[in-house]
Amino acid sequence: MAVNASTQKVAARSAAVGSMGQKYLACGAQMGMRLWVEKEPAMDKPATQREYETVGFVIGGRAELTMDGQTISLEPGDSWVIPRGTLHSYSIPEAFTAIEVTSPPAQGDGRDGCGDEEKADGFGHLRGRAACSERNRPRGSGRHSLVRGTAG
């Protein structure tokens, strides 16, 4: 059986960790995954814009996401979308665990500050050289929504 050279596994225990605690997980050419584990409470984070789209899923805790003049509460089982270039901010009233997927990958090609000085922003969409390891770099080449549901 032929082995697919693009198959990748990133063990959580050895994943690159961003300056604000996010773990950079599997990363492909078109999307990257990151995990926020027990992100500490923080209110009134500054608004930010990113050059990638983000979808996320809440595993535990609570956060509030503000964009387009609307604030939505995020609780376990909720998912969200932040379109590319949308100005947004988070407040985290209690320890928060979530998984996000970004497209293109947040941790590649200078997005999230790779290769630049460490920078801090809203939800810690990192930044810094720690997130730019070769194993986590990509290979190869208006509106938001909240979906409530239960993880099954």
C-alpha positions in Angstrom: 0.0 0.0 0.0 1.3 3.4 -0.9 1.9 5.9 1.8 0.3 9.4 1.4 3.2 11.8 2.2 0.7 14.5 3.1 -0.8 12.5 6.0 0.1 14.3 9.2 -0.4 13.7 12.9 0.3 16.3 15.5 0.2 14.9 19.1 -1.3 17.5 21.5 1.6 16.9 24.0 4.2 17.9 21.4 2.2 20.6 19.5 3.7 24.1 19.1 2.3 26.4 21.7 1.6 30.1 21.0 2.5 32.9 23.3 -1.0 33.1 24.7 -1.4 29.3 25.3 -3.0 28.0 22.1 -1.8 24.7 20.8 -1.2 24.5 17.0 -2.5 21.2 15.8 -2.7 19.7 12.3 -2.1 22.1 9.5 -2.7 21.6 5.8 -2.3 23.8 2.7 -5.8 25.3 3.0 -6.6 25.2 6.8 -5.0 24.9 10.2 -6.4 23.7 13.5 -5.6 25.1 17.0 -6.8 24.3 20.5 -7.4 26.7 23.4 -7.3 24.8 26.7 -8.7 26.5 29.8 -8.1 30.0 28.4 -8.1 32.2 31.6 -10.9 34.8 32.1 -10.2 38.1 30.4 -12.6 40.9 29.8 -12.5 43.7 27.1 -9.9 42.3 24.8 -9.0 44.8 22.0 -10.8 44.3 18.6 -8.7 42.7 15.8 -9.0 41.7 12.2 -7.4 38.7 10.6 -6.5 37.7 7.1 -8.2 34.3 7.5 -11.6 32.9 8.1 -12.1 31.2 11.5 -14.7 28.6 12.5 -14.7 27.4 16.1 -16.4 25.0 18.5 -16.8 25.5 22.3 -15.7 22.5 24.4 -16.1 24.1 27.8 -16.5 27.4 29.6 -17.9 30.6 28.1 -16.9 33.5 26.0 -18.6 36.5 24.3 -17.8 37.3 20.7 -18.5 40.8 19.4 -18.6 41.8 15.8 -20.7 43.9 13.5 -22.1 45.6 16.6 -23.6 42.4 17.9 -22.4 40.3 20.9 -23.1 36.6 21.1 -22.5 34.3 24.0 -20.5 31.1 23.3 -21.2 28.1 25.5 -20.3 24.4 25.3 -21.7 22.9 22.1 -21.9 26.2 20.2 -19.9 26.9 17.1 -19.1 30.2 15.4 -17.8 31.8 12.1 -15.6 34.9 11.8 -15.3 35.9 8.1 -11.9 37.0 6.9 -11.1 40.6 7.6 -14.0 41.1 10.1 -13.3 43.4 13.0 -14.1 41.3 16.2 -13.3 41.0 19.9 -13.7 38.4 22.7 -14.5 38.6 26.4 -13.9 35.5 28.4 -15.9 35.5 31.7 -14.8 32.0 32.7 -12.1 29.5 31.7 -12.7 28.6 28.1 -11.7 25.6 26.0 -12.4 25.6 22.3 -11.0 24.3 19.0 -10.7 26.6 15.9 -10.0 26.0 12.3 -8.6 28.8 10.2 -8.4 29.2 6.4 -5.8 29.9 5.2 -3.9 28.5 8.2 -3.3 31.1 11.0 0.2 29.7 11.7 1.7 30.0 8.2 3.3 32.5 5.9 3.4 35.5 8.2 -0.2 35.3 9.4 -0.4 35.7 13.2 3.0 37.3 13.2 5.1 34.3 12.2 8.6 35.6 11.8 7.7 38.9 13.4 8.1 40.1 16.9 5.7 38.6 19.5 2.5 40.5 19.5 -0.6 40.2 21.7 -4.2 40.8 20.6 -7.8 40.0 21.3 -8.0 36.3 21.8 -4.3 35.7 21.4 -4.3 34.8 17.8 -0.6 34.1 18.1 2.0 35.3 17.1 5.5 34.5 17.4 8.1 32.2 16.3 6.8 29.3 18.5 3.9 28.8 16.1 6.0 28.6 13.0 7.8 25.3 13.4 8.1 23.4 10.1 5.9 20.6 11.3 3.0 23.0 11.7 3.5 25.0 8.5 1.1 24.5 5.6 2.2 22.1 2.9 1.7 22.8 -0.8 0.8 25.6 -2.3 -19.4 39.8 5.6 -21.5 37.9 7.8 -21.1 35.7 10.9 -23.2 32.9 12.3 -23.7 31.1 15.6 -24.9 27.5 15.5 -26.2 26.0 18.8 -26.2 22.3 19.2 -25.0 19.5 21.4 -21.8 17.6 20.9 -22.7 14.0 20.3 
